Structures are given as C-alpha cells and as structure tokens.
Amino acid sequence: MARELRVNYIGGPTALVEIAGWRFLTDPTFDPGGTEYPTAAYTLRKTQSPAVAVGDLGSIDAVLLSHDHHFDNLDNAGRRLLADVPVTYTTIAGAERLGGGARGLASWASTSHPSSSSGVVTVTAVPARHGPAGGDRGPVLGFVVEGEGRRVYFSGDTVWFDGIEEITRRFRPDVALLNLGAAMVAAAGPHHLTFTAAEGVELARRWPATPIVPLHFEGWQHFTEGRADIENAFRAAGLEKRVRWLTPGTAGTFE
C-alpha cells in the first residue's frame, strides 16, 4: 500500500494527489459553476461546479499552485482555502503576492519532507510557459512530486516549449496530470495558452509507460478543445489506451 498513488479529479485544474502519505492539491478552484471573473481585458466564466466541496476534502498537506494570477487556476474559494493549508508551493512572484504559507520556487528547485515510511517526499518545481514565446501570460510552474518509489507530474498551465523537452529528459513519471483544453482568451490573440491535445500526444510519446490524466479541459468557457478532441487526437495516434479518464469526485488508483 505504501507505493499506491491516488488521484481524485475535482474539476478544471484541480485534483487531489495522494502519494507517500502526503495529500497534495493542485490549482484550487472551488467556486460554483456560473461564476464570472471580469478583468480589464476579458471576463472568464466558470461553467461547472467542483465535484468535491472544500469541506469534504479532509486535511491537505500542501498546495501545488502553478500560478496565482488567473482565476481559472486560483478562484475565490480556492484562495480562501490556502489559509488552512500548511504550505503552498508556487512561483516566486506568486508567493510574494500571497504571503502567509506560500513558498516561492524557481524552476528546478526542490524541497523535501518526511514521508509516511520514514523516507522523504520531494517536490520539484519544473518549467512552464503560459503561451507563445514573447507572449506568455506571466510566470508559471509545473511540479514533479516523488515519494516511496512513485512519481507524479503536474503540468500547470503550459504549452509545449524547450522547458517541456528538458522535463521529459530528466523524469519518467508514473502519472502525468496535464492541463489541456487549449485555452484561449482574446487578449492573447490567436494563441493557445495551455496544452493542445496534439501536445498531450507528444508528451505521451516521450513517456511511453506513463498514464496521461487530462485536467483543465472542461468547466471553463475559454477552452477551445474538450474531451472529444483529446480522445480523437490520442485515437488517431494509436495511443487511446494511454489516457486515464477519472470520474470527477472519485479517486483513481495507480498501482
């Protein structure tokens, strides 16, 4: 049981990852569906409520926050949750804005904690780029968590770029949680800001033994690709068996 890895998909970019006795929450978004988030340049619209309420999460050891400055990765209820979590790992700029238990990490920086079996759980911040070269949407991170012989990758909001190439050279995860959806907003022009289905296929090819768990492909209006697009892309590549679709609110186990 020590090597069991569990992932509960909650909605959007939010998942509860249980590894080596630790419980990590990715990009917390817990506002109800129908909430709107106006900004000076555009309005984000949430279309689905989370599958698990904040009060039903149980204790959280740490949050893996790819970035704090977009509501579809940290909404109002998610922001309030941070006050009850011992540590939030995020970008250096994000930690300065958030304060409290936020800890900023640079790309490739690692931090370790005791695991449930007298070993360690290590969190490594890895590169991400939230849009095209020269037009990204601010600093973002992904994360690799390792413990008791298991390893999970959470992409955060990123597109394919040379930093992803370097991640694939350094790590071979047991599970890859990918923010897909090919998100687009008018302020960024005709550029996707998160992985496309085709980029998800490319990552699956680089990690031929790693299950791909789609996140952040539904629940928000600004996604341009949904589940059908992801399924079609992986099927066309002959990799449809590599995708692990998780039922929202129900933990999936990765032996």
N, C-alpha and C positions, 0 to 999 in steps of 0.2 A: 504493500500500500504506500510505502514511502515514496516510490517512484511515480505514483499516479499523478497525472496532471489533468485538472478540470477547468473548463471554460464555460461560463454562463453568459450567453449573449443577451444583453438587456435592451439594446436598441441604438441606432445610429452608430457612433464610435465607441459606445460604452459596453464593456464586458468585465466580468469578474473572473480573475485568473487565480486559481489555487495551485500553488507549487511549493513543495518542500515545507509545508505547514504555514506558508505565508499566503495572505489574501490581498491581491493587487487589483485595483480598479482603474480601468483605462478611461481617459477623456470623459468625465462625468457629465451626463446630460439627463436631467430628471424632470424638467418642466413638462406640463401636459401638451398633447397634440393641440394644434390651433394657436399656439403662442407665436407672436410676431416680434421681431427684433429689428426695429428701424435704426439705420445708421445714416450718416451724411450722404453716402453714395448708393445704398441699396437697402432693401429690407429682406432679412432672412425669415422664412416661415417653416415652422415645425409642423409636420403632418401626422405624426404618430406619438402616442404616449409611451413611456418606458414600460417594459414587461415586468419589471420589479420596482416596487416603490422604495424610496430611501429607507423607510422604517423597517423594511423586510430584508435589508442587505446583511444584517449582522455586522460584526466588527470588521473593519478594514485596516490592514497594516500600513498600506501605502497607496498613493495615487500615482499613476503614470500619466502625466498631463503633457501631451505633445506641444500645446501652446495654450495660452490663457486669453488671447485677444480676439477670438471668434466664438460667437455664441453657440455654433453647432459643435463645438468641442468642449466648451465650459459654459453651460447656461446658468440661469439664476439659481435654480435649486442645486445644481452641481457646485456652484461657487460657495453656497452656504454649507454644503457638506464638508468642504475642506477644513473647516474649523474643528471638526470632530475626528480628523484623521491625523495620526502622529506625524507623518511626513508626506509631502507632495513633491515628487521629482518632476522638474520642468526645465525650461530654458533659463539661462541666467537673467535675461531681461524679464521673463515672467515671474521669477522668484522675487525680484526687486519690487515688482508691482504688487504681488500678492502678499508678501510678508508672512508673518505667522510661521507655520511649519513648512513653508515652501523652501525647497533646496534647489538651487540652480546648478545644472551640469553642462559642461561643454561636450561636444561630440567626442566620443571615445573615453570619456571619464567614467570610472566605475566606483561603486560603493558596495560594501558587503555587510551582511547581518547574520547572526546565528540562525541556523535552520532548526527544524524540529528533531533532527537526528544528530545533533552536535556538530553538524557541518556548517556550511555557510550558504546564504542566498546572495547572489551578486546581481546588481542592476548596472547595466552599461548603457549609457546614452549613445545613440548612433545617429548618423547624419540623416537629415530630411530636407527637402526643398519644396516649399508650398507654392509651386507654379513654375513658369518658364524661367530660363536664365535671364537675369536682369529684371524680372517682373514678378518675383515671388511675393508672397503675402506676409512677410515678416518671419522672424526666426522660429523654427520648429524643430522638434526632435522626434526620433523613434527610440525604442528601447529593446534591449535583449535582457531577459531575466534567466538566470541559471541557478539550479539548486538540486542536490541529490541526484545528479546524473541526468537531469532534464533541462530543456532549454526552450524558451518561447520568445518569438519576435513579435513586437507590436510596431507597425509601420508609422503610426501617426499620419498626419496629412502630408503626403509627399507625392511627387511624380518620379518617374524613372530618370536618374541622372548618375554621374560618376560616383557619388556617395553610396548609392544603392549597389553599384558594382563592387565597391570595396566591402560592404557588409556581406555580400554573397561569398567573397573570398575568405573572410575571417570566421564566419559562423555557419553551422549546419543545424538549424533549429528542429526540434521535434514537432513544433506547431508554428505556423505563421499567421498572425492576425493582420489582415490587410484592410486599410481604409480605402475602399474602392469608390465606385459611384461617378467617377469623372466629374467632380463638382465644378461648376462654372458660375461666375457672377459677372454682371455687365461691366462692373468697374475694372475687371481684369481682362476685358476683351475676349477674343475667341480662343482662350487657352484653358485647358483643364487644370485643376488645382490639386487633384488627388489622383491616385492610380486609375487608369483605364482598365477595362477587362483585358485588353491585349498586354498591358504591362504586368498584370497579375499572372497571365500565362507565361510571360518571360521569366518572372521570378520562380514560378513553379518548375520551369525547365532548369534553372540554375540549382534548385534544391530538389532533386528528383525523388527524394524519400520523405519530403515534408508535406503534411496535410495543409491545405490552404483554407483558412476560415475567413469568409467575407464579413467585413464590418462596414458601416457607414455607406451603404448602398441604398438605403431606404430611410424614411422618416423625416426627410427634409426636402423642400421643394426644389432646391438648386442642384440636385443630382441630375445628370444627363444620361446615366446608364443605371439600369436596375438589375434585378435578379435574372431576368430573361437574357439580357445582354451578356452577363457573366457566364451563364450556362451555355449560351451559344458559342462564345469565344473558346471556352475550355473544351466543348464538344468538338468544335472544328479542329482543335489542336490534338485531339485524341487524349485529352487529359481530364475528362469529366469526372473520373473516379478519384481524382486528387482533391476535389473540392468537398469540404465538410460543412454542410449547411446545418446550423444549430437552430433548434426551436427556441424562440425567444422565451426567456424565463425558466428554461430547463437546462441544467448543467450537462454538458457533454464531456465524456471521459476519454482521455487519450492514454492508452496503456503504454 
